[in-house]
Amino acid sequence: MLTKYWQQYKSGTDIRGVASEGVPGETVNLTDEAVTKMAKGFALWLSAREKKDVTALTVAVGHDPRISAERLRACVVGALTGCGVHVLDCGLSSTPAMFMITQDLNCDGSVQLTASHHPWSRNGLKFFTRAGGLDGPDIEMILLHAQNGDEPAAATGSAEPVDYMKQYCARLRGIICKGVGAKDYEHPLRGFHIVVDAGNGAGGFYANDVLAPLGADISGSQFLEPDGRFPNHIPNPENETAMKSVCGAVVRAKADLGVIFDTDVDRGGAVDPKGEEINRNRLVAIASAIALENCPGGTVVTDSITSSGLKEYIETTLGGKHRRFKRGYRNVINEAVRLNAEGVNCPLAIETSGHAAMKENYFLDDGAYLVTKIIIKTAQLRAQGRTLEDLLAPLREPAEALELRFPIRQEDFRTAGNTVISALEEYAEKQAGWMIAPDNCEGIRVSFDKAHGDGWFLLRLSVHDPIMPLNVESDGTGGVRTILKELSGFLAGCGESLDLTSLEKALA
């Protein structure tokens, strides 16, 4: 059983913590000692999984550009080599590359030092084996080893510098060339203007080492240089400031397409030539169209907050099936893997946050791979005189959308949140014009007829935090406010459990 101290590091299927001083109210907890124990715990866990002695293991180590990266890298490499592991020291890398290296260079496992889109002061550890990313119970076992002081016997390992990103970029270039039916030396992207926004994260390679060598015009690209303080904007395709920045860059450059990555490039987003976001439901729609091309009738797994219009698009326009599942990228990936194991052809698992994992790519959530597929599709459509906007034309998008986040007041926030959801389900069953969704897998999703808001809401527990997010969409002007008023009749009685300040502001 993990103590509260070690439990603080577990963030779903990752390890995260505060790694750098400088943010008021934050105390560094991702210390050298803690990271060293975690790395040794991973060596023990991997040794047991692979049925190999620790001294026979090969583990790759990479990192994003955070200012704490070098310190944490030294801790991990030192811990692993100190127990006999052969380390491939990869330096600045994307998270997807640190999975692909297990396939290409036959590593037993890998460690990526990143905290994804979280602030510069945070950092963490992501782990991979050749089978994919670790799940929650695996992370708990690694932390349990760290908590208990378990460690392999001391031995002498070695560290070998490896520039794997060069090989990873060559793979992406090859995928583009194959997708558009060209050779690398033919510069198949000549005349194609693509703006890349890396947010000073690890994604600058995509412009310089993938697109430019294929002849693409990357002028107007921004924030390609790694800077661990992210001085321009948070590298996050969901962040409003980040998206406004890349949209503006696309318009200024008069580009054909814009792409944006999060810090470690496991998520991506896109922008059309008009400077409009291809994000959230629109991104899921395009990814679904690409994935279902060679998988007619296939099932697309998404998270729980996708729109009603997206379901229609997948099932009516594309002829596929839509499986709405739980939030959390590992949740949607695991559900897709489960469905395929049961004989259900499922080519795509995707979250509205931009995590997209395709069956053809090991179900790896890889922002660069997703963007690569979008670029190929754009090039194919251009050859037909069509655009991505044409592909999205049948997608019915909501007239209004809103997300509110209610902090949970009780210390036992999961019990408190589940109690609210159970009570709301009972309440909803008695309300006229309320229809509980039969296919929802978390929280409670309720649809409303035209007289009661013409849309839906989903109230759920956050995957990691003591918060209850409320997502509301409506197909009619003023519908979100109508739904909030309908729901406020129930939420007014939840003041002891939830901080409803955001609801009060929305209705003011």
Secondary structure, DSSP 8 states (H G I E B T S, - for coil): ---HHHHTTEETTEEEEE-SS-STT----S-HHHHHHHHHHHHHHHHHHHT--GGG-EEEEEE-S-TTHHHHHHHHHHHHHTBT-EEEEEEE--HHHHHHHHHHS--SEEEEE--TTS-TTEEEEEEEETTEE--HHHHHHHHHHHHHT-----B--EEEE--HHHHHHHHHHHHHHHHHT--GGG-TTTT-BEEEE-TTSSTTHIIIIIIGGGT-B-TT-B--S--TT--SS-S-TT-HHHHHHHHHHHHHHT-SEEEEE-TTSSBEEEE-TTS-EE-THHHHHHHHHHHHTTSTT-EEEE-TT--HHHHHIIIIIS--EEEE--SSHHHHHHHHHHHHHTT----EEE-TTSBEEEGGGTTEE-HHHHHHHHHHHHHHHHHTT--HHHHHTT----SEEEEEEEEB-SSSHHHHHHHHHHHHHHHHHTSTTEEE-TT--SSEEEEE-GGGTSEEEEE---SSSSEEEEEEEESSTTHHHHHHHHHHHHHGGGTTTB--HHHHHHH-
